[in-house]
Amino acid sequence: MATYLDMIDCPADLKKLHVDQLERLAGEIRERIIDVVSHNGGHLASSLGAVELTLALHYVFDSPADKIVWDVGHQSYAHKLVTGRKDRFESIRKIDGVSGFPKIAESPHDAFGTGHSSTSISAALGLAAGRDLRGEHERKMIAVIGDGSMTGGMAYEALNNAGQTMRNFLVVLNDNKMAISKSVGAMSAYLNRIITSNFYNHVKLELEVLLMRIPRIGKMLVRFAQKVEESLKGLVVPGILFEEMGFCYIGPVDGHDLRSLIRILKSVKKLEKPIFLHVVTTKGKGYLHSENNPEGFHGTGSFDQETGEVLKKTDNKSYTTIFGDTMIELARADSRVVAITAAMSHGTGLSRFAELYPKRFFDVGIAEEHAVTFAAGLALQGYRPVVAVYSTFLQRSYDQIVHDVCLQKLPVIFAVDRAGIVGEDGPTHHGVFDIGYLRHIPNMTVMQPKDALEMQRMFRLALEHNGPVAIRYPRCEVAKAAATEKEQPFAIGEGEIVRHGTGGYVIAIGEMVNAALEARRILAAEGIDVGVANARFVKPLDTALFETLLGMTKRIAVIEEHALSCGFGSAVLEWLATKKMTDVAVLRLGIPDRFVEQGGRGELLGRLALSPEGIARRLRDEWLRADRLQQPQDPGSGRAASGTIINFQP
Ligand SMILES: Cc1ncc(C[n+]2csc(CCOP(=O)(O)OP(=O)(O)O)c2C)c(N)n1
């Protein structure tokens, strides 16, 4: 049976439908989103909550001439479905498929690429400034931002700038009272007060539009009404804060009532000034399991549609879980330990810590910069703050790490989660730059564990250390430790040789040690004997270990799940250059100088030749090629003689 969704290839098709047909379309869109996300995983609850808002915006405005910037972009699935991507929607978040976030290269309707939060108002304001320079004033530039993302400082920097400019500009606040967990902070409480005060002032907006239509005296009447309103402000006007910042505040509006949304947006369209439209939605709307558990369904893996049960792949613990468990142990033993998250308590594994130690747990909102300087303050009071943050989001805090933590040598611990390839969230979320932006800062220590025991040891070491420490770890499971395995005592800056070899050494860090050990097994079956060292530390480097290795071989490979241009391998090269060791052949395996696409973590590591097979292949290719070059030439053919190539020159 044909559906309404079948009829929609672009936003213009929406305009052919009546509102009750749009309501049916909203139902179909929800079904499609639930179905696809139940297989692919993804940001279900946020997207379900924004379906009517998406349809209303596209119904009233004319994308791509009018531009809609989705903050974070995780709520944009309905937008993708009505802007020409419904036939490929099954591929969302898969390798080479539709992106889970807006992406300029994917569609002219994706006005701005997003993934990190709180950028939409700045981007839309920049678009509005450009529009005005080009003289196309009537086009609407629209930022759609959630209440969670409104906890990010950039949103206020942009509001501060926008209200003053008086540009034709619309900010839609999609308020569902949730970030990933419950929204935190004074702004969230303020928005809540507006909603519960039950004051609907869109009547004001409609009155303004009506007055404007009166010939000759309309404008004067509007000015008079505004003057009267001005004198009453603060007594009766909700959203006074936004009004004072230069916006016309409208709301709160029911974000699932398509008819009202469309009516209000049509009025908004006529007003050429900064408008702040406050829309109230339910996160997870239309699917009982996500309405009941919006946090769990914020970002989900594949799940059973009937029961809402997430389909677990294994029982192994992740690095994140080990971190959460370790934090509880540390907090139990040391009352100085406190934890800080920037709105990611669940994602960083701190939920249980928050329950057990509510006073020692701080969710500061989506405010990574603030989180770091806040931690600096706590450290100065004698506490041992652990800032748990994803590598990609810590990028925002670079100056705070330099200026507020490292320069003052404060003992702040950075638990840098999702360091490496994260998978389906793609280029906005891969954590492949943190070694680069951390290792050159004086006083900083940077390490990465290869397993759970090493991770626990590293956190204990970090607590004993009187200075800033970053411990990076990836988004993956930790190999189960054998019951007999014990924590190895090691000091800061101490790596280890895990396996000896005669055909060159791999120096790896973190999970790449395990991949290198696998690669070693593959090569061993071919008669190639490779040694593996576990560096553990990016800073300080274990130069004594490297010197030992270089006493045995002049052939090393450095492997990391990080950008090559500034990573661990670069640090090793810098050290070799300082030592003037020019006779060492260094092969560096890591992430080349490009943004890595989306896809399964394993798939992407395979493409990057960072899987065991990929590593084995690169070692085989590069080292065998080098050996061939060193072999005596067969004078007859001019080619390298074969047959002896696997006996590497140490
Ligand atoms: C800088 C940054 N930090 C953290 C995140 C992770 N994150 C993604 S969505 C989200 C919550 C956003 O809440 P809100 O804007 O209210 O949208 P909702 O999901 O409630 O619709 C967070 C914390 C991010 N995307 N960017």
The ligand as a Tripos MOL2 file, in Angstrom:
@<TRIPOS>MOLECULE
LIG
   26    27     1     0     0
SMALL
NO_CHARGES

@<TRIPOS>ATOM
      1 C1         30.5260   19.0900   22.6520 C.3       1 LIG1
      2 C2         29.6660   17.8890   22.8240 C.ar      1 LIG1
      3 N1         29.6420   17.2770   24.0220 N.ar      1 LIG1
      4 C3         28.8700   16.1830   24.2060 C.ar      1 LIG1
      5 C4         28.1030   15.7080   23.1880 C.ar      1 LIG1
      6 C5         27.3160   14.4230   23.3770 C.3       1 LIG1
      7 N2         25.8770   14.6850   23.2430 N.ar      1 LIG1
      8 C6         25.2160   14.4060   22.1190 C.ar      1 LIG1
      9 S1         23.6220   14.8180   22.2000 S.2       1 LIG1
     10 C7         23.7730   15.3350   23.7820 C.ar      1 LIG1
     11 C8         22.5850   15.8450   24.5110 C.3       1 LIG1
     12 C9         21.9300   16.9290   23.7590 C.3       1 LIG1
     13 O1         20.7740   17.3020   24.4210 O.3       1 LIG1
     14 P1         19.7220   18.1890   23.6770 P.3       1 LIG1
     15 O2         20.4040   19.2560   22.9320 O.co2     1 LIG1
     16 O3         18.7120   18.6300   24.6770 O.co2     1 LIG1
     17 O4         19.0890   17.2360   22.6210 O.3       1 LIG1
     18 P2         18.1020   15.9860   22.8630 P.3       1 LIG1
     19 O5         18.9420   14.7850   22.6650 O.co2     1 LIG1
     20 O6         17.5140   16.0830   24.2200 O.co2     1 LIG1
     21 O7         17.0830   16.1160   21.8020 O.co2     1 LIG1
     22 C10        25.0790   15.1920   24.2270 C.ar      1 LIG1
     23 C11        25.5620   15.5260   25.5670 C.3       1 LIG1
     24 C12        28.1790   16.3650   21.9550 C.ar      1 LIG1
     25 N3         27.5050   15.9280   20.8960 N.pl3     1 LIG1
     26 N4         28.9450   17.4500   21.8120 N.ar      1 LIG1
@<TRIPOS>BOND
     1     1     2 1
     2     2     3 ar
     3     2    26 ar
     4     3     4 ar
     5     4     5 ar
     6     5     6 1
     7     5    24 ar
     8     6     7 1
     9     7     8 ar
    10     7    22 ar
    11     8     9 ar
    12     9    10 ar
    13    10    11 1
    14    10    22 ar
    15    11    12 1
    16    12    13 1
    17    13    14 1
    18    14    15 2
    19    14    16 1
    20    14    17 1
    21    17    18 1
    22    18    19 2
    23    18    20 1
    24    18    21 1
    25    22    23 1
    26    24    25 1
    27    24    26 ar
@<TRIPOS>SUBSTRUCTURE
     1 LIG1         1 GROUP 0 **** ****
